[in-house]
Amino acid sequence: MRRPMRRLVLPAAALLALPLLGACKEDGPPAVATADSCGAAALQGLVGTPVDQADLSAHAALRVIPPGTAVTMDHRPDRLNVETDAGGVITRVFCG
């Protein structure tokens, strides 16, 4: 008789916990970052420009990435990333 009782206790406990899981839900829709939340789309014209000639001073969260540079993998939608080649010429502009 003990075996059938054990089979019922765990599913019953899981069903009782479901209303508690809903209490963790935030109100409103989640904040979704757009693909261009840092303004990179407007700066695509800088590709091919030497990074020292590009005016990037308006971007508080800026990361210039020369080749071979180690970068963190954390995603920050507001951060502007500017990749350069070995000569310092911008090769890619993107958010993250």
N, C-alpha and C positions, 0 to 999 in steps of 0.2 A: 504493500500500500504506500510505502514512502516514496517510491519512484514517481508515480503519477502526481503526487503533491508537489514534488520539486519541479516538475515540468510546468506546472501552473503558476508557481510563485514568481519565477523570473519574468515571464511575459506580463504578468499582472503588474509587477513592479515597474516595468518599462512603460506600460500604459499610464500608470499613475504619474510618472515623471514628465510626460508630454506637455501638460499645461505649464509646468515650470520652465520648460525650454522656451516657450513663447514669451515669457517675461523678460528674456534677454534681448529681444528684438527692439531695435531703435525705431522711433517714430519717423515717418517720412521716408522718401526714397534715398538710397545710398548716394553719396557723392561720387560721381563718375568723372574721371579726368578725360578731357578730350585729347585727341591725337595731337593737337597743337596748343596745348595749355601754356606753353612757354613762349609762343610767338615765333617758332622756328620757320613756319611757312613763309612769313614775310621776309625772312633772311636768307632764303635759298639763293638769291642773287650773289651772296658773298662767296659761294663755292668758286674756287679759282683765284680768290683774292688772298694776298699775304695777310696772315692773321694780325700782324702789327699795323696794318693799314685799315683794318676793319674797326668801326666804332661799335664796340660791344659794352660800353659803359652803362647803358640803361638797364642792363640785366644784372640784378643783384645775385641771382643764383646762376653762376657761369662756371663751366668747366671746359678748359682747353685741353685737348688730348692729343699730344704728339704720338707718333708711332712707337709701339713697344711700351707705352706707359700703362702701368697697372691702375685700374680704376675699381671702385667699389661697385657691387652689383645692386645696391639699393636703388629703387625707382622713385624719383622725385619728379612728378609731372611739371613742376614749375621750373626745373633746372634746364638751362640751355647748354647742350653739349656741342662743342665745336672740335671736330677731328681735323688734324693737319697731317701733311706729308712731312718727310724729313727736311724739306726746305722751308717749312713754316707756312705753306699754302693750304688754305681751307679746302678739305675734300668732302666734308659732310657736316650738316647742321641738323640737330634733332633734339627732341625733348627727352628727358629721363634722367 
